[in-house]
């Protein structure tokens, strides 16, 4: 159990896939994405749930920030699957 938002350390891992389902707020999304990037090996995949457009104002800008953060964490966007998760 780790508090990612407060910046607790996450050791590097070698997972082939990491699934991140953070609370849908920018600081949580960034923290979960960073941890998933740390835990996933080169060539692995990170699956990240994001709020759909229309959830609240500003979602397109938040998504653009997520893509920039992912690149800074060494990840690249492969694709987006709208409505892939049901809540």
PyMOL Python script that loads the backbone (N, CA, C, O; Angstrom):
from pymol import cmd

cmd.read_pdbstr("""\
ATOM      1  N   UNK A   1       0.853  -1.170   0.000  1.00  0.00           N
ATOM      2  CA  UNK A   1       0.000   0.000   0.000  1.00  0.00           C
ATOM      3  C   UNK A   1       0.904   1.241   0.000  1.00  0.00           C
ATOM      4  O   UNK A   1       1.742   1.407   0.887  1.00  0.00           O
ATOM      5  N   UNK A   2       0.729   2.087  -0.980  1.00  0.00           N
ATOM      6  CA  UNK A   2       1.581   3.267  -1.133  1.00  0.00           C
ATOM      7  C   UNK A   2       0.728   4.480  -1.462  1.00  0.00           C
ATOM      8  O   UNK A   2      -0.234   4.380  -2.223  1.00  0.00           O
ATOM      9  N   UNK A   3       1.072   5.614  -0.897  1.00  0.00           N
ATOM     10  CA  UNK A   3       0.396   6.867  -1.227  1.00  0.00           C
ATOM     11  C   UNK A   3       1.157   7.521  -2.375  1.00  0.00           C
ATOM     12  O   UNK A   3       2.136   8.233  -2.155  1.00  0.00           O
ATOM     13  N   UNK A   4       0.706   7.278  -3.585  1.00  0.00           N
ATOM     14  CA  UNK A   4       1.402   7.779  -4.770  1.00  0.00           C
ATOM     15  C   UNK A   4       1.355   9.295  -4.882  1.00  0.00           C
ATOM     16  O   UNK A   4       2.309   9.911  -5.359  1.00  0.00           O
ATOM     17  N   UNK A   5       0.266   9.898  -4.452  1.00  0.00           N
ATOM     18  CA  UNK A   5       0.120  11.348  -4.576  1.00  0.00           C
ATOM     19  C   UNK A   5       1.127  12.078  -3.698  1.00  0.00           C
ATOM     20  O   UNK A   5       1.594  13.159  -4.058  1.00  0.00           O
ATOM     21  N   UNK A   6       1.464  11.502  -2.559  1.00  0.00           N
ATOM     22  CA  UNK A   6       2.444  12.128  -1.663  1.00  0.00           C
ATOM     23  C   UNK A   6       3.884  11.804  -2.052  1.00  0.00           C
ATOM     24  O   UNK A   6       4.820  12.220  -1.371  1.00  0.00           O
ATOM     25  N   UNK A   7       4.063  11.060  -3.150  1.00  0.00           N
ATOM     26  CA  UNK A   7       5.396  10.814  -3.680  1.00  0.00           C
ATOM     27  C   UNK A   7       6.183   9.731  -2.977  1.00  0.00           C
ATOM     28  O   UNK A   7       7.414   9.757  -2.983  1.00  0.00           O
ATOM     29  N   UNK A   8       5.482   8.762  -2.361  1.00  0.00           N
ATOM     30  CA  UNK A   8       6.214   7.664  -1.754  1.00  0.00           C
ATOM     31  C   UNK A   8       6.941   6.880  -2.836  1.00  0.00           C
ATOM     32  O   UNK A   8       6.439   6.767  -3.954  1.00  0.00           O
ATOM     33  N   UNK A   9       8.119   6.333  -2.525  1.00  0.00           N
ATOM     34  CA  UNK A   9       8.935   5.676  -3.547  1.00  0.00           C
ATOM     35  C   UNK A   9       8.277   4.432  -4.127  1.00  0.00           C
ATOM     36  O   UNK A   9       7.569   3.698  -3.439  1.00  0.00           O
ATOM     37  N   UNK A  10       8.530   4.221  -5.402  1.00  0.00           N
ATOM     38  CA  UNK A  10       8.090   3.021  -6.107  1.00  0.00           C
ATOM     39  C   UNK A  10       9.326   2.455  -6.785  1.00  0.00           C
ATOM     40  O   UNK A  10       9.956   3.126  -7.602  1.00  0.00           O
ATOM     41  N   UNK A  11       9.670   1.226  -6.447  1.00  0.00           N
ATOM     42  CA  UNK A  11      10.832   0.597  -7.068  1.00  0.00           C
ATOM     43  C   UNK A  11      10.539   0.250  -8.518  1.00  0.00           C
ATOM     44  O   UNK A  11       9.386   0.039  -8.894  1.00  0.00           O
ATOM     45  N   UNK A  12      11.578   0.193  -9.323  1.00  0.00           N
ATOM     46  CA  UNK A  12      11.426  -0.211 -10.722  1.00  0.00           C
ATOM     47  C   UNK A  12      10.983  -1.669 -10.760  1.00  0.00           C
ATOM     48  O   UNK A  12      11.419  -2.485  -9.947  1.00  0.00           O
ATOM     49  N   UNK A  13      10.129  -1.978 -11.696  1.00  0.00           N
ATOM     50  CA  UNK A  13       9.619  -3.339 -11.834  1.00  0.00           C
ATOM     51  C   UNK A  13       9.850  -3.872 -13.231  1.00  0.00           C
ATOM     52  O   UNK A  13      10.523  -3.243 -14.047  1.00  0.00           O
ATOM     53  N   UNK A  14       9.287  -5.037 -13.499  1.00  0.00           N
ATOM     54  CA  UNK A  14       9.462  -5.656 -14.809  1.00  0.00           C
ATOM     55  C   UNK A  14       8.153  -6.225 -15.343  1.00  0.00           C
ATOM     56  O   UNK A  14       8.153  -7.209 -16.084  1.00  0.00           O
ATOM     57  N   UNK A  15       7.049  -5.610 -14.969  1.00  0.00           N
ATOM     58  CA  UNK A  15       5.736  -6.083 -15.415  1.00  0.00           C
ATOM     59  C   UNK A  15       5.583  -5.885 -16.915  1.00  0.00           C
ATOM     60  O   UNK A  15       6.067  -4.902 -17.477  1.00  0.00           O
ATOM     61  N   UNK A  16       4.914  -6.815 -17.548  1.00  0.00           N
ATOM     62  CA  UNK A  16       4.601  -6.673 -18.965  1.00  0.00           C
ATOM     63  C   UNK A  16       3.436  -5.736 -19.200  1.00  0.00           C
ATOM     64  O   UNK A  16       3.336  -5.095 -20.246  1.00  0.00           O
ATOM     65  N   UNK A  17       2.548  -5.664 -18.203  1.00  0.00           N
ATOM     66  CA  UNK A  17       1.365  -4.803 -18.283  1.00  0.00           C
ATOM     67  C   UNK A  17       1.090  -4.215 -16.898  1.00  0.00           C
ATOM     68  O   UNK A  17       1.175  -4.916 -15.889  1.00  0.00           O
ATOM     69  N   UNK A  18       0.766  -2.942 -16.860  1.00  0.00           N
ATOM     70  CA  UNK A  18       0.298  -2.292 -15.636  1.00  0.00           C
ATOM     71  C   UNK A  18      -1.064  -1.679 -15.939  1.00  0.00           C
ATOM     72  O   UNK A  18      -1.248  -1.039 -16.975  1.00  0.00           O
ATOM     73  N   UNK A  19      -2.006  -1.873 -15.042  1.00  0.00           N
ATOM     74  CA  UNK A  19      -3.345  -1.305 -15.184  1.00  0.00           C
ATOM     75  C   UNK A  19      -3.511  -0.251 -14.100  1.00  0.00           C
ATOM     76  O   UNK A  19      -3.369  -0.543 -12.913  1.00  0.00           O
ATOM     77  N   UNK A  20      -3.812   0.974 -14.513  1.00  0.00           N
ATOM     78  CA  UNK A  20      -3.967   2.087 -13.578  1.00  0.00           C
ATOM     79  C   UNK A  20      -5.382   2.651 -13.694  1.00  0.00           C
ATOM     80  O   UNK A  20      -5.817   3.048 -14.775  1.00  0.00           O
ATOM     81  N   UNK A  21      -6.082   2.679 -12.579  1.00  0.00           N
ATOM     82  CA  UNK A  21      -7.450   3.199 -12.522  1.00  0.00           C
ATOM     83  C   UNK A  21      -7.525   4.214 -11.389  1.00  0.00           C
ATOM     84  O   UNK A  21      -8.147   3.965 -10.357  1.00  0.00           O
ATOM     85  N   UNK A  22      -6.878   5.370 -11.596  1.00  0.00           N
ATOM     86  CA  UNK A  22      -6.834   6.372 -10.528  1.00  0.00           C
ATOM     87  C   UNK A  22      -8.153   7.121 -10.384  1.00  0.00           C
ATOM     88  O   UNK A  22      -8.987   7.104 -11.290  1.00  0.00           O
ATOM     89  N   UNK A  23      -8.337   7.780  -9.239  1.00  0.00           N
ATOM     90  CA  UNK A  23      -9.430   8.752  -9.169  1.00  0.00           C
ATOM     91  C   UNK A  23      -9.217   9.774 -10.292  1.00  0.00           C
ATOM     92  O   UNK A  23      -8.079  10.122 -10.607  1.00  0.00           O
ATOM     93  N   UNK A  24     -10.277  10.238 -10.876  1.00  0.00           N
ATOM     94  CA  UNK A  24     -10.169  11.072 -12.079  1.00  0.00           C
ATOM     95  C   UNK A  24      -9.886  12.536 -11.762  1.00  0.00           C
ATOM     96  O   UNK A  24     -10.689  13.415 -12.075  1.00  0.00           O
ATOM     97  N   UNK A  25      -8.747  12.785 -11.145  1.00  0.00           N
ATOM     98  CA  UNK A  25      -8.257  14.133 -10.890  1.00  0.00           C
ATOM     99  C   UNK A  25      -6.806  14.176 -11.341  1.00  0.00           C
ATOM    100  O   UNK A  25      -6.082  13.194 -11.173  1.00  0.00           O
ATOM    101  N   UNK A  26      -6.366  15.294 -11.912  1.00  0.00           N
ATOM    102  CA  UNK A  26      -5.034  15.351 -12.528  1.00  0.00           C
ATOM    103  C   UNK A  26      -3.883  14.875 -11.644  1.00  0.00           C
ATOM    104  O   UNK A  26      -3.009  14.155 -12.126  1.00  0.00           O
ATOM    105  N   UNK A  27      -3.858  15.255 -10.365  1.00  0.00           N
ATOM    106  CA  UNK A  27      -2.722  14.855  -9.518  1.00  0.00           C
ATOM    107  C   UNK A  27      -2.701  13.348  -9.284  1.00  0.00           C
ATOM    108  O   UNK A  27      -1.628  12.755  -9.178  1.00  0.00           O
ATOM    109  N   UNK A  28      -3.870  12.723  -9.203  1.00  0.00           N
ATOM    110  CA  UNK A  28      -3.936  11.271  -9.036  1.00  0.00           C
ATOM    111  C   UNK A  28      -3.543  10.565 -10.331  1.00  0.00           C
ATOM    112  O   UNK A  28      -2.782   9.598 -10.314  1.00  0.00           O
ATOM    113  N   UNK A  29      -4.065  11.053 -11.441  1.00  0.00           N
ATOM    114  CA  UNK A  29      -3.743  10.440 -12.726  1.00  0.00           C
ATOM    115  C   UNK A  29      -2.243  10.476 -12.969  1.00  0.00           C
ATOM    116  O   UNK A  29      -1.659   9.470 -13.373  1.00  0.00           O
ATOM    117  N   UNK A  30      -1.618  11.608 -12.731  1.00  0.00           N
ATOM    118  CA  UNK A  30      -0.177  11.734 -12.937  1.00  0.00           C
ATOM    119  C   UNK A  30       0.600  10.784 -12.023  1.00  0.00           C
ATOM    120  O   UNK A  30       1.555  10.143 -12.462  1.00  0.00           O
ATOM    121  N   UNK A  31       0.196  10.693 -10.767  1.00  0.00           N
ATOM    122  CA  UNK A  31       0.885   9.814  -9.819  1.00  0.00           C
ATOM    123  C   UNK A  31       0.750   8.345 -10.211  1.00  0.00           C
ATOM    124  O   UNK A  31       1.728   7.600 -10.159  1.00  0.00           O
ATOM    125  N   UNK A  32      -0.451   7.922 -10.602  1.00  0.00           N
ATOM    126  CA  UNK A  32      -0.660   6.536 -11.007  1.00  0.00           C
ATOM    127  C   UNK A  32       0.113   6.234 -12.287  1.00  0.00           C
ATOM    128  O   UNK A  32       0.698   5.159 -12.423  1.00  0.00           O
ATOM    129  N   UNK A  33       0.117   7.168 -13.215  1.00  0.00           N
ATOM    130  CA  UNK A  33       0.836   6.969 -14.474  1.00  0.00           C
ATOM    131  C   UNK A  33       2.335   6.842 -14.223  1.00  0.00           C
ATOM    132  O   UNK A  33       2.992   5.982 -14.809  1.00  0.00           O
ATOM    133  N   UNK A  34       2.879   7.694 -13.353  1.00  0.00           N
ATOM    134  CA  UNK A  34       4.297   7.621 -13.010  1.00  0.00           C
ATOM    135  C   UNK A  34       4.640   6.266 -12.400  1.00  0.00           C
ATOM    136  O   UNK A  34       5.634   5.645 -12.775  1.00  0.00           O
ATOM    137  N   UNK A  35       3.813   5.810 -11.458  1.00  0.00           N
ATOM    138  CA  UNK A  35       4.067   4.520 -10.820  1.00  0.00           C
ATOM    139  C   UNK A  35       3.978   3.383 -11.840  1.00  0.00           C
ATOM    140  O   UNK A  35       4.815   2.479 -11.828  1.00  0.00           O
ATOM    141  N   UNK A  36       2.991   3.417 -12.708  1.00  0.00           N
ATOM    142  CA  UNK A  36       2.845   2.376 -13.728  1.00  0.00           C
ATOM    143  C   UNK A  36       4.058   2.353 -14.650  1.00  0.00           C
ATOM    144  O   UNK A  36       4.534   1.283 -15.029  1.00  0.00           O
ATOM    145  N   UNK A  37       4.556   3.527 -15.010  1.00  0.00           N
ATOM    146  CA  UNK A  37       5.753   3.598 -15.857  1.00  0.00           C
ATOM    147  C   UNK A  37       6.953   2.988 -15.136  1.00  0.00           C
ATOM    148  O   UNK A  37       7.767   2.310 -15.763  1.00  0.00           O
ATOM    149  N   UNK A  38       7.071   3.217 -13.838  1.00  0.00           N
ATOM    150  CA  UNK A  38       8.187   2.653 -13.056  1.00  0.00           C
ATOM    151  C   UNK A  38       8.091   1.130 -12.953  1.00  0.00           C
ATOM    152  O   UNK A  38       9.108   0.436 -12.945  1.00  0.00           O
ATOM    153  N   UNK A  39       6.873   0.623 -12.875  1.00  0.00           N
ATOM    154  CA  UNK A  39       6.666  -0.800 -12.642  1.00  0.00           C
ATOM    155  C   UNK A  39       6.663  -1.652 -13.905  1.00  0.00           C
ATOM    156  O   UNK A  39       6.702  -2.880 -13.826  1.00  0.00           O
ATOM    157  N   UNK A  40       6.617  -1.008 -15.066  1.00  0.00           N
ATOM    158  CA  UNK A  40       6.498  -1.720 -16.336  1.00  0.00           C
ATOM    159  C   UNK A  40       7.845  -1.753 -17.051  1.00  0.00           C
ATOM    160  O   UNK A  40       8.558  -0.751 -17.106  1.00  0.00           O
ATOM    161  N   UNK A  41       8.178  -2.911 -17.593  1.00  0.00           N
ATOM    162  CA  UNK A  41       9.453  -3.064 -18.305  1.00  0.00           C
ATOM    163  C   UNK A  41       9.394  -2.374 -19.665  1.00  0.00           C
ATOM    164  O   UNK A  41       8.316  -2.080 -20.183  1.00  0.00           O
ATOM    165  N   UNK A  42      10.556  -2.125 -20.224  1.00  0.00           N
ATOM    166  CA  UNK A  42      10.647  -1.581 -21.575  1.00  0.00           C
ATOM    167  C   UNK A  42       9.943  -2.557 -22.514  1.00  0.00           C
ATOM    168  O   UNK A  42      10.190  -3.762 -22.468  1.00  0.00           O
ATOM    169  N   UNK A  43       9.075  -2.032 -23.357  1.00  0.00           N
ATOM    170  CA  UNK A  43       8.294  -2.866 -24.261  1.00  0.00           C
ATOM    171  C   UNK A  43       6.964  -3.308 -23.672  1.00  0.00           C
ATOM    172  O   UNK A  43       6.150  -3.921 -24.363  1.00  0.00           O
ATOM    173  N   UNK A  44       6.735  -2.999 -22.382  1.00  0.00           N
ATOM    174  CA  UNK A  44       5.472  -3.352 -21.745  1.00  0.00           C
ATOM    175  C   UNK A  44       4.391  -2.333 -22.079  1.00  0.00           C
ATOM    176  O   UNK A  44       4.616  -1.400 -22.849  1.00  0.00           O
ATOM    177  N   UNK A  45       3.240  -2.521 -21.501  1.00  0.00           N
ATOM    178  CA  UNK A  45       2.096  -1.649 -21.771  1.00  0.00           C
ATOM    179  C   UNK A  45       1.500  -1.138 -20.465  1.00  0.00           C
ATOM    180  O   UNK A  45       1.453  -1.849 -19.461  1.00  0.00           O
ATOM    181  N   UNK A  46       1.049   0.104 -20.504  1.00  0.00           N
ATOM    182  CA  UNK A  46       0.326   0.700 -19.386  1.00  0.00           C
ATOM    183  C   UNK A  46      -1.091   0.988 -19.872  1.00  0.00           C
ATOM    184  O   UNK A  46      -1.286   1.701 -20.856  1.00  0.00           O
ATOM    185  N   UNK A  47      -2.065   0.435 -19.182  1.00  0.00           N
ATOM    186  CA  UNK A  47      -3.474   0.692 -19.479  1.00  0.00           C
ATOM    187  C   UNK A  47      -3.972   1.657 -18.419  1.00  0.00           C
ATOM    188  O   UNK A  47      -3.892   1.373 -17.224  1.00  0.00           O
ATOM    189  N   UNK A  48      -4.485   2.796 -18.856  1.00  0.00           N
ATOM    190  CA  UNK A  48      -4.879   3.865 -17.939  1.00  0.00           C
ATOM    191  C   UNK A  48      -6.315   4.275 -18.198  1.00  0.00           C
ATOM    192  O   UNK A  48      -6.672   4.608 -19.328  1.00  0.00           O
ATOM    193  N   UNK A  49      -7.144   4.254 -17.160  1.00  0.00           N
ATOM    194  CA  UNK A  49      -8.511   4.750 -17.316  1.00  0.00           C
ATOM    195  C   UNK A  49      -8.500   6.268 -17.145  1.00  0.00           C
ATOM    196  O   UNK A  49      -7.828   6.813 -16.269  1.00  0.00           O
ATOM    197  N   UNK A  50      -9.252   6.919 -17.996  1.00  0.00           N
ATOM    198  CA  UNK A  50      -9.383   8.379 -17.970  1.00  0.00           C
ATOM    199  C   UNK A  50     -10.860   8.743 -18.025  1.00  0.00           C
ATOM    200  O   UNK A  50     -11.669   7.974 -18.545  1.00  0.00           O
ATOM    201  N   UNK A  51     -11.214   9.899 -17.497  1.00  0.00           N
ATOM    202  CA  UNK A  51     -12.618  10.305 -17.586  1.00  0.00           C
ATOM    203  C   UNK A  51     -12.996  10.613 -19.030  1.00  0.00           C
ATOM    204  O   UNK A  51     -12.208  11.210 -19.765  1.00  0.00           O
ATOM    205  N   UNK A  52     -14.191  10.211 -19.439  1.00  0.00           N
ATOM    206  CA  UNK A  52     -14.616  10.523 -20.798  1.00  0.00           C
ATOM    207  C   UNK A  52     -14.881  12.013 -20.982  1.00  0.00           C
ATOM    208  O   UNK A  52     -15.203  12.728 -20.033  1.00  0.00           O
ATOM    209  N   UNK A  53     -14.739  12.458 -22.216  1.00  0.00           N
ATOM    210  CA  UNK A  53     -15.070  13.853 -22.508  1.00  0.00           C
ATOM    211  C   UNK A  53     -16.507  14.109 -22.088  1.00  0.00           C
ATOM    212  O   UNK A  53     -17.376  13.257 -22.269  1.00  0.00           O
ATOM    213  N   UNK A  54     -16.751  15.282 -21.527  1.00  0.00           N
ATOM    214  CA  UNK A  54     -18.069  15.634 -21.048  1.00  0.00           C
ATOM    215  C   UNK A  54     -18.261  15.359 -19.559  1.00  0.00           C
ATOM    216  O   UNK A  54     -19.272  15.753 -18.977  1.00  0.00           O
ATOM    217  N   UNK A  55     -17.280  14.676 -18.936  1.00  0.00           N
ATOM    218  CA  UNK A  55     -17.375  14.413 -17.504  1.00  0.00           C
ATOM    219  C   UNK A  55     -17.377  15.719 -16.723  1.00  0.00           C
ATOM    220  O   UNK A  55     -18.134  15.891 -15.767  1.00  0.00           O
ATOM    221  N   UNK A  56     -16.519  16.630 -17.149  1.00  0.00           N
ATOM    222  CA  UNK A  56     -16.443  17.973 -16.565  1.00  0.00           C
ATOM    223  C   UNK A  56     -15.719  18.849 -17.571  1.00  0.00           C
ATOM    224  O   UNK A  56     -15.055  18.324 -18.465  1.00  0.00           O
ATOM    225  N   UNK A  57     -15.825  20.170 -17.456  1.00  0.00           N
ATOM    226  CA  UNK A  57     -15.104  21.047 -18.374  1.00  0.00           C
ATOM    227  C   UNK A  57     -13.586  20.823 -18.241  1.00  0.00           C
ATOM    228  O   UNK A  57     -13.082  20.568 -17.147  1.00  0.00           O
ATOM    229  N   UNK A  58     -12.887  20.920 -19.341  1.00  0.00           N
ATOM    230  CA  UNK A  58     -11.435  20.836 -19.305  1.00  0.00           C
ATOM    231  C   UNK A  58     -10.850  19.456 -19.527  1.00  0.00           C
ATOM    232  O   UNK A  58      -9.629  19.306 -19.502  1.00  0.00           O
ATOM    233  N   UNK A  59     -11.678  18.441 -19.743  1.00  0.00           N
ATOM    234  CA  UNK A  59     -11.154  17.086 -19.931  1.00  0.00           C
ATOM    235  C   UNK A  59     -10.205  17.007 -21.134  1.00  0.00           C
ATOM    236  O   UNK A  59      -9.163  16.363 -21.011  1.00  0.00           O
ATOM    237  N   UNK A  60     -10.498  17.615 -22.279  1.00  0.00           N
ATOM    238  CA  UNK A  60      -9.531  17.535 -23.391  1.00  0.00           C
ATOM    239  C   UNK A  60      -8.147  18.078 -23.014  1.00  0.00           C
ATOM    240  O   UNK A  60      -7.132  17.504 -23.408  1.00  0.00           O
ATOM    241  N   UNK A  61      -8.102  19.162 -22.266  1.00  0.00           N
ATOM    242  CA  UNK A  61      -6.815  19.716 -21.837  1.00  0.00           C
ATOM    243  C   UNK A  61      -6.137  18.780 -20.839  1.00  0.00           C
ATOM    244  O   UNK A  61      -4.919  18.606 -20.887  1.00  0.00           O
ATOM    245  N   UNK A  62      -6.910  18.174 -19.936  1.00  0.00           N
ATOM    246  CA  UNK A  62      -6.341  17.219 -18.982  1.00  0.00           C
ATOM    247  C   UNK A  62      -5.751  16.028 -19.717  1.00  0.00           C
ATOM    248  O   UNK A  62      -4.678  15.544 -19.356  1.00  0.00           O
ATOM    249  N   UNK A  63      -6.436  15.556 -20.736  1.00  0.00           N
ATOM    250  CA  UNK A  63      -5.924  14.420 -21.512  1.00  0.00           C
ATOM    251  C   UNK A  63      -4.626  14.787 -22.226  1.00  0.00           C
ATOM    252  O   UNK A  63      -3.702  13.977 -22.289  1.00  0.00           O
ATOM    253  N   UNK A  64      -4.553  15.990 -22.757  1.00  0.00           N
ATOM    254  CA  UNK A  64      -3.314  16.438 -23.408  1.00  0.00           C
ATOM    255  C   UNK A  64      -2.175  16.472 -22.388  1.00  0.00           C
ATOM    256  O   UNK A  64      -1.043  16.111 -22.712  1.00  0.00           O
ATOM    257  N   UNK A  65      -2.465  16.900 -21.171  1.00  0.00           N
ATOM    258  CA  UNK A  65      -1.454  16.896 -20.105  1.00  0.00           C
ATOM    259  C   UNK A  65      -1.008  15.472 -19.773  1.00  0.00           C
ATOM    260  O   UNK A  65       0.173  15.239 -19.516  1.00  0.00           O
ATOM    261  N   UNK A  66      -1.940  14.526 -19.777  1.00  0.00           N
ATOM    262  CA  UNK A  66      -1.599  13.130 -19.497  1.00  0.00           C
ATOM    263  C   UNK A  66      -0.635  12.603 -20.555  1.00  0.00           C
ATOM    264  O   UNK A  66       0.335  11.921 -20.226  1.00  0.00           O
ATOM    265  N   UNK A  67      -0.893  12.913 -21.807  1.00  0.00           N
ATOM    266  CA  UNK A  67      -0.008  12.452 -22.886  1.00  0.00           C
ATOM    267  C   UNK A  67       1.377  13.059 -22.720  1.00  0.00           C
ATOM    268  O   UNK A  67       2.378  12.372 -22.919  1.00  0.00           O
ATOM    269  N   UNK A  68       1.449  14.328 -22.362  1.00  0.00           N
ATOM    270  CA  UNK A  68       2.760  14.971 -22.122  1.00  0.00           C
ATOM    271  C   UNK A  68       3.467  14.335 -20.927  1.00  0.00           C
ATOM    272  O   UNK A  68       4.669  14.078 -20.982  1.00  0.00           O
ATOM    273  N   UNK A  69       2.733  14.085 -19.863  1.00  0.00           N
ATOM    274  CA  UNK A  69       3.325  13.436 -18.691  1.00  0.00           C
ATOM    275  C   UNK A  69       3.832  12.046 -19.044  1.00  0.00           C
ATOM    276  O   UNK A  69       4.929  11.657 -18.645  1.00  0.00           O
ATOM    277  N   UNK A  70       3.033  11.305 -19.788  1.00  0.00           N
ATOM    278  CA  UNK A  70       3.436   9.951 -20.187  1.00  0.00           C
ATOM    279  C   UNK A  70       4.759   9.993 -20.950  1.00  0.00           C
ATOM    280  O   UNK A  70       5.645   9.174 -20.705  1.00  0.00           O
ATOM    281  N   UNK A  71       4.892  10.932 -21.860  1.00  0.00           N
ATOM    282  CA  UNK A  71       6.144  11.064 -22.623  1.00  0.00           C
ATOM    283  C   UNK A  71       7.306  11.391 -21.683  1.00  0.00           C
ATOM    284  O   UNK A  71       8.406  10.867 -21.854  1.00  0.00           O
ATOM    285  N   UNK A  72       7.068  12.248 -20.703  1.00  0.00           N
ATOM    286  CA  UNK A  72       8.124  12.594 -19.745  1.00  0.00           C
ATOM    287  C   UNK A  72       8.514  11.387 -18.896  1.00  0.00           C
ATOM    288  O   UNK A  72       9.643  11.316 -18.410  1.00  0.00           O
ATOM    289  N   UNK A  73       7.596  10.437 -18.712  1.00  0.00           N
ATOM    290  CA  UNK A  73       7.871   9.234 -17.925  1.00  0.00           C
ATOM    291  C   UNK A  73       8.418   8.103 -18.791  1.00  0.00           C
ATOM    292  O   UNK A  73       8.613   6.988 -18.307  1.00  0.00           O
ATOM    293  N   UNK A  74       8.668   8.386 -20.075  1.00  0.00           N
ATOM    294  CA  UNK A  74       9.236   7.382 -20.974  1.00  0.00           C
ATOM    295  C   UNK A  74       8.217   6.526 -21.690  1.00  0.00           C
ATOM    296  O   UNK A  74       8.564   5.488 -22.253  1.00  0.00           O
ATOM    297  N   UNK A  75       6.963   6.946 -21.678  1.00  0.00           N
ATOM    298  CA  UNK A  75       5.892   6.193 -22.336  1.00  0.00           C
ATOM    299  C   UNK A  75       5.472   6.901 -23.618  1.00  0.00           C
ATOM    300  O   UNK A  75       5.741   8.088 -23.805  1.00  0.00           O
ATOM    301  N   UNK A  76       4.812   6.157 -24.495  1.00  0.00           N
ATOM    302  CA  UNK A  76       4.229   6.776 -25.684  1.00  0.00           C
ATOM    303  C   UNK A  76       2.818   6.241 -25.875  1.00  0.00           C
ATOM    304  O   UNK A  76       2.515   5.090 -25.561  1.00  0.00           O
ATOM    305  N   UNK A  77       1.973   7.108 -26.396  1.00  0.00           N
ATOM    306  CA  UNK A  77       0.574   6.743 -26.616  1.00  0.00           C
ATOM    307  C   UNK A  77       0.480   5.786 -27.801  1.00  0.00           C
ATOM    308  O   UNK A  77       0.962   6.085 -28.894  1.00  0.00           O
ATOM    309  N   UNK A  78      -0.141   4.640 -27.573  1.00  0.00           N
ATOM    310  CA  UNK A  78      -0.370   3.665 -28.637  1.00  0.00           C
ATOM    311  C   UNK A  78      -1.787   3.818 -29.168  1.00  0.00           C
ATOM    312  O   UNK A  78      -2.015   3.694 -30.371  1.00  0.00           O
ATOM    313  N   UNK A  79      -2.734   4.084 -28.286  1.00  0.00           N
ATOM    314  CA  UNK A  79      -4.108   4.229 -28.726  1.00  0.00           C
ATOM    315  C   UNK A  79      -5.034   4.602 -27.584  1.00  0.00           C
ATOM    316  O   UNK A  79      -4.671   4.543 -26.409  1.00  0.00           O
ATOM    317  N   UNK A  80      -6.225   4.982 -27.962  1.00  0.00           N
ATOM    318  CA  UNK A  80      -7.282   5.312 -27.011  1.00  0.00           C
ATOM    319  C   UNK A  80      -8.497   4.470 -27.373  1.00  0.00           C
ATOM    320  O   UNK A  80      -8.889   4.397 -28.538  1.00  0.00           O
ATOM    321  N   UNK A  81      -9.079   3.848 -26.386  1.00  0.00           N
ATOM    322  CA  UNK A  81     -10.267   3.006 -26.576  1.00  0.00           C
ATOM    323  C   UNK A  81     -11.440   3.655 -25.853  1.00  0.00           C
ATOM    324  O   UNK A  81     -11.662   3.366 -24.678  1.00  0.00           O
ATOM    325  N   UNK A  82     -12.196   4.521 -26.519  1.00  0.00           N
ATOM    326  CA  UNK A  82     -13.331   5.171 -25.850  1.00  0.00           C
ATOM    327  C   UNK A  82     -14.357   4.146 -25.369  1.00  0.00           C
ATOM    328  O   UNK A  82     -14.634   3.153 -26.043  1.00  0.00           O
ATOM    329  N   UNK A  83     -14.906   4.408 -24.206  1.00  0.00           N
ATOM    330  CA  UNK A  83     -15.968   3.592 -23.620  1.00  0.00           C
ATOM    331  C   UNK A  83     -15.571   2.117 -23.438  1.00  0.00           C
ATOM    332  O   UNK A  83     -16.424   1.231 -23.514  1.00  0.00           O
ATOM    333  N   UNK A  84     -14.279   1.857 -23.198  1.00  0.00           N
ATOM    334  CA  UNK A  84     -13.818   0.484 -23.010  1.00  0.00           C
ATOM    335  C   UNK A  84     -14.148  -0.060 -21.620  1.00  0.00           C
ATOM    336  O   UNK A  84     -14.249  -1.273 -21.433  1.00  0.00           O
ATOM    337  N   UNK A  85     -14.314   0.838 -20.648  1.00  0.00           N
ATOM    338  CA  UNK A  85     -14.615   0.420 -19.274  1.00  0.00           C
ATOM    339  C   UNK A  85     -16.001   0.894 -18.875  1.00  0.00           C
ATOM    340  O   UNK A  85     -16.399   2.021 -19.171  1.00  0.00           O
ATOM    341  N   UNK A  86     -16.707   0.042 -18.218  1.00  0.00           N
ATOM    342  CA  UNK A  86     -18.019   0.418 -17.694  1.00  0.00           C
ATOM    343  C   UNK A  86     -17.938   0.612 -16.195  1.00  0.00           C
ATOM    344  O   UNK A  86     -17.297  -0.174 -15.497  1.00  0.00           O
ATOM    345  N   UNK A  87     -18.585   1.655 -15.696  1.00  0.00           N
ATOM    346  CA  UNK A  87     -18.606   1.910 -14.257  1.00  0.00           C
ATOM    347  C   UNK A  87     -20.029   1.931 -13.786  1.00  0.00           C
ATOM    348  O   UNK A  87     -20.283   2.131 -12.598  1.00  0.00           O
TER     349      UNK A  87
END
""", "prot")
cmd.dss("prot")
cmd.show_as("cartoon", "prot")
cmd.util.cbc("prot")
cmd.orient("prot")
